[in-house]
């Protein structure tokens, strides 16, 4: 297994129980995204081992917020120079983050402990599952500074909530609490704040113990299926099912079912 433990100034990461646990670590700024954090998060995601030692990714924020969006103070400083170059570098790294999460071969989970605003909202949307504390809040505040949503959030949000609701969130800067976000399909599970981190890690651990290869193929088929003609989709689906039928995890799953025991998947 490759070594994977990093403690950058604004991003901390390690592998625990086959989970790549990544934490945004600027609690004093409510994990606002500075250029350094954007670059650090992009690099951290790119360094996740692909040798099978990581079977899930859990993304969380330190302190009271998940991620409060872009660092306005850094933007203000950039105005004195050339804000266009500032945003060119920033969006390049933010989009690297979005691509890494969307194309990850393992399940990705956002553990939203508090505020998820701006890019933080998009960051959560870029993950496969969004587990939220009962105190979590979601909002788009880009219009407040004359900008449009960044990252992949503006691409993903209307696909989750519809075009009109997406525009409503942007134009009115409405804040969604965890319950409303769950009703709109943004949040997949709400947890009590008091035990949020422990239960979220437990859920990630359960997923990491699953049939990783099958999960990867299921994710891929969901993503590619939107763009494929139906007959082509069915043909590819059949090919994948036949291929998975030859895996160790499939044999283990069937045997465990027949023996009425919990399957021990290896991701193979």
C-alpha positions in Angstrom: 0.0 0.0 0.0 1.3 3.4 -0.9 1.8 6.0 1.9 -0.8 8.7 1.9 -0.7 11.2 4.7 -0.4 14.9 4.2 -0.9 17.9 6.4 -0.8 20.9 4.1 -1.5 24.3 5.5 -5.2 24.1 4.6 -5.8 20.5 3.7 -5.2 17.4 5.8 -5.5 13.8 4.6 -4.8 10.3 5.6 -6.0 6.7 4.9 -7.9 5.1 7.7 -9.9 1.8 7.3 -9.5 2.0 3.5 -11.0 5.5 3.5 -9.1 8.5 2.2 -10.2 11.0 4.8 -9.7 14.6 3.5 -10.4 17.6 5.8 -10.5 21.2 4.8 -8.5 23.0 7.5 -9.1 26.7 7.7 -11.6 26.8 10.5 -10.8 30.4 11.4 -12.0 31.4 7.9 -14.9 28.9 7.9 -12.8 26.9 5.4 -13.1 29.6 2.7 -11.2 28.6 -0.4 -8.0 30.5 -0.9 -5.8 29.9 -4.0 -3.5 27.8 -1.8 -6.4 25.6 -0.5 -7.7 25.1 -4.0 -4.3 24.0 -5.2 -3.7 21.9 -2.1 -7.1 20.1 -2.4 -6.5 19.4 -6.1 -3.1 18.0 -5.4 -4.3 15.9 -2.4 -7.1 14.3 -4.5 -4.6 13.6 -7.3 -2.3 11.8 -4.9 -4.9 9.3 -3.6 -3.4 5.8 -4.2 -4.9 3.8 -7.0 -3.5 0.4 -5.8 -6.8 -0.7 -4.1 -5.8 0.5 -0.7 -8.5 3.3 -0.9 -12.1 2.1 -1.3 -13.9 5.3 -0.4 -13.2 9.1 -0.1 -14.7 11.1 2.8 -14.5 14.9 2.5 -15.2 17.1 5.5 -14.5 20.5 7.0 -12.8 21.4 10.3 -14.7 23.6 12.7 -18.2 25.0 12.2 -18.3 25.0 8.4 -17.9 22.5 5.6 -16.7 25.2 3.2 -18.0 28.8 3.1 -17.0 29.4 -0.6 -14.3 31.6 -2.0 -12.0 33.7 0.1 -13.3 37.2 -0.4 -10.3 38.8 1.3 -8.0 37.1 -1.2 -10.2 38.3 -4.0 -10.1 41.9 -2.6 -6.3 41.7 -2.6 -6.2 40.5 -6.2 -8.2 43.5 -7.4 -5.1 45.6 -6.8 -3.2 43.6 -9.3 -5.1 41.6 -12.0 -8.2 39.7 -10.7 -8.5 37.9 -14.0 -5.3 36.0 -13.5 -6.3 35.3 -9.9 -9.5 33.7 -11.1 -7.9 31.9 -14.0 -5.6 30.1 -11.5 -8.3 29.6 -8.9 -10.9 28.1 -11.3 -8.2 25.8 -12.9 -7.6 24.2 -9.6 -11.3 24.2 -8.5 -12.2 22.4 -11.7 -9.4 19.9 -11.1 -11.1 19.1 -7.8 -14.5 18.7 -9.4 -13.1 16.4 -12.1 -11.2 14.3 -9.5 -14.4 13.7 -7.5 -16.7 13.0 -10.4 -14.3 10.6 -12.0 -13.1 8.8 -8.8 -13.2 5.1 -9.2 -14.5 4.7 -5.6 -17.5 6.2 -3.8 -17.1 9.8 -2.7 -18.9 11.2 0.4 -19.3 14.8 1.5 -19.7 15.1 5.3 -21.3 18.5 5.5 -21.1 19.5 9.1 -22.2 23.2 8.7 -22.2 25.9 6.1 -21.8 24.8 2.5 -21.8 28.0 0.5 -20.6 28.9 -3.0 -17.9 26.5 -4.0 -18.6 24.6 -0.8 -22.1 23.8 -2.2 -20.7 22.7 -5.5 -18.0 20.6 -3.7 -20.8 18.7 -1.9 -22.7 18.2 -5.2 -19.5 16.8 -6.8 -19.6 13.9 -4.3 -21.7 10.8 -4.8 -23.4 11.0 -1.4 -24.0 14.1 0.8 -24.3 13.3 4.5 -25.4 16.4 6.3 -25.5 17.5 9.9 -28.9 18.8 11.1 -27.2 22.1 11.3 -26.0 22.1 7.7 -26.9 25.0 5.4 -26.5 25.3 1.6 -26.5 28.5 -0.5 -25.1 30.2 -3.6 -23.8 33.7 -2.8 -21.8 34.4 -6.0 -24.2 37.1 -7.1 -23.3 39.1 -4.0 -19.9 39.9 -5.5 -21.0 39.9 -9.2 -19.9 36.4 -10.1 -21.4 33.2 -11.3 -21.2 29.8 -9.5 -17.8 28.2 -9.8 -16.5 24.6 -9.9 -18.9 22.0 -11.2 -21.8 23.1 -9.0 -23.6 25.2 -11.6 -23.4 22.2 -14.0 -24.6 19.7 -11.4 -27.2 21.7 -9.5 -29.9 22.0 -12.2 -29.5 18.3 -12.9 -30.4 17.6 -9.2 -33.0 20.3 -8.5 -34.1 21.5 -11.9 -33.3 24.7 -13.8 -35.9 27.0 -12.1 -34.9 26.0 -8.5 -31.2 26.4 -9.4 -31.8 29.9 -10.7 -33.9 30.7 -7.7 -31.1 29.8 -5.4 -28.6 31.9 -7.3 -30.9 35.0 -7.8 -32.4 35.1 -4.3 -29.4 33.8 -2.4 -31.9 31.6 -0.5 -30.3 29.4 2.2 -31.5 25.8 2.3 -31.5 24.0 5.7 -30.6 20.3 5.8 -34.3 19.2 5.7 -35.1 21.3 2.6 -31.9 20.2 0.9 -32.9 16.6 1.6 -36.4 17.2 0.1 -34.8 18.7 -3.0 -32.5 15.7 -3.5 -29.2 17.4 -2.6 -28.7 15.6 0.8 -28.9 11.9 1.0 -28.9 11.6 4.8 -29.3 13.9 7.8 -27.5 13.0 11.0 -27.7 14.5 14.5 -25.0 17.2 15.1 -23.9 15.6 18.4 -22.7 12.4 16.8 -22.3 13.6 13.2 -18.6 12.9 12.6 -18.6 9.5 14.2 -21.7 8.3 12.3 -20.5 9.8 9.0 -17.1 7.9 9.3 -19.1 4.8 10.2 -21.1 5.1 7.0 -18.0 5.7 4.9 -16.5 2.6 6.5 -19.5 0.5 5.6 -19.3 1.6 2.0 -15.5 1.0 1.9 -16.2 -2.6 2.8 -18.4 -3.1 -0.2 -17.7 -4.5 -3.7 -15.6 -1.6 -4.9 -15.3 -2.8 -8.5 -19.0 -3.1 -8.9 -19.5 0.3 -7.2 -17.0 1.8 -9.7 -18.8 0.3 -12.7 -22.2 1.4 -11.3 -20.9 5.0 -11.0 -19.5 4.9 -14.5 -22.7 3.6 -16.1 -24.7 6.3 -14.3 -22.5 9.0 -15.7 -22.1 7.7 -19.2 -25.7 6.5 -19.5 -27.0 10.1 -19.8 -25.2 10.6 -23.1 -25.7 7.1 -24.7 -28.5 5.9 -27.0 -30.6 3.4 -25.2 -29.6 0.3 -27.2 -25.9 1.2 -26.8 -26.4 1.7 -23.1 -28.0 -1.8 -22.8 -25.2 -3.4 -24.7 -22.6 -1.8 -22.5 -24.6 -2.7 -19.4 -24.7 -6.3 -20.4 -20.9 -6.4 -21.0 -20.2 -5.0 -17.6 -22.6 -7.4 -15.8 -21.0 -10.4 -17.6 -17.5 -9.1 -16.6 -18.5 -8.7 -13.0 -19.9 -12.2 -12.9 -16.3 -13.4 -13.1 -15.0 -11.5 -10.1 -14.1 -12.8 -6.6 -16.5 -10.3 -5.0 -19.5 -11.6 -7.1 -18.7 -15.2 -6.0 -18.3 -14.1 -2.4 -21.6 -12.2 -2.5 -23.6 -15.1 -3.8 -22.0 -17.5 -1.3 -22.6 -15.2 1.6 -26.2 -14.8 0.6 -26.7 -18.6 0.5 -24.9 -19.1 3.8 -26.9 -16.2 5.4 -23.8 -14.3 6.5 -22.2 -10.9 5.9 -20.1 -10.9 2.7 -16.4 -10.1 3.0 -15.6 -8.1 -0.2 -12.1 -7.4 -1.3 -12.8 -5.0 -4.1 -11.7 -7.6 -6.6 
